[in-house]
């Protein structure tokens, strides 16, 4: 986050700074609301492809064209599967079910009953 303040890197410093602050706020909020397991699973799932992107950037800097393309293709595949397939169809449904079970009494909370029935 410090490189954005110093003006290094790309010129979307404000957007990236806001993105990182929102991410940290969501992690802290999930811990404060006692849904840290949900926050950890979401954070881990959405960041699963990041090492592959960084390895692709490293291969680009070292001018390893074949490795760069292979790593980037692998990154794109993992990014697609985790963000488009895995996250909405499995992670979000699991998170909603888990938080409804932890924080709701099904007899007294109409919203929780609605959420529970969606499962």
ABEGO torsion letter per residue (X at the ends): XAAAAAGBEBAAAAAAAAAAAAAAAAAAAAAAAGAAAAAAAAAAAAAAAAAAAAAAAAAAAAGBAAAAAAAAAAAAAAAAAAAAAAAAAAAAAAAAAAAAAAABBAAABAAAAAAAAAX
